[in-house]
Amino acid sequence: MRLYVLRHGQTQLNSERRLQGHMQTELNDVGIAQAEMVASILNDNGIKFDRIYSSPLERAIRTGEIATGVSRERFVIDHNLTEIDFGINEGRKYDELQGASGNIFLSPETYLPPEGGESLESLLNRMKHFLERMRDEECEGNVLAVSHGTAIHMILLYLRGMSLSELWTEHVGNCNVTVIDIDDREMKIRDDLQIATDSCIK
């Protein structure tokens, strides 16, 4: 199995550097153009998907539709792919965050979720559950999973065996695609097959 993990396209809150978490937000014009570029790249390389999984959030579902040309009715909605819940910090700008609940970017290993928020450990468990499901199903072909920034960073952290302090080591831009080969229960990130669109459309 080859698993393509796609981050949703840009939203207005992304452009304003605000936390979105579980908020329902729409793609902006840049996000739509990014998803269209992914569609073009996939088409040029003859990449089709046997199954499509998506976070239940609209920005992820719409990105998946544009990138694949497949209607959302055919998607498998998986809540494990949802972004981390930032609780009362949702909608706030990054530079407005204060205290232990505000240092997710500066010091993720000491992050304490704000009121109503989710811990990084909980997010890690969700991402592990999804990946292990993919591994255990042992299916062939291409699978797409549409998710979110922090969630995909956690996938990378888990598969590379990194610590929480290294959560933000890699760049995961809007509509970038991480490719993972799953073969004989082994999961390997294919750095040579990654797709980046965020630097092309701004």
Secondary structure, DSSP 8 states (H G I E B T S, - for coil): -EEEEEE---BHHHHTTB--TT----B-HHHHHHHHHHHHHHHHTT---SEEEE-SSHHHHHHHHHHH---GGGSEE-GGGS---BGGGTT-BGGG--SGGG-TTT-GGG----TTB--HHHHHHHHHHHHHHHHHH---SEEEEEE-HHHHHHHHHHHHT--GGGTTSS---TT-EEEEEEETTEEEE-GGG-B--TTT--
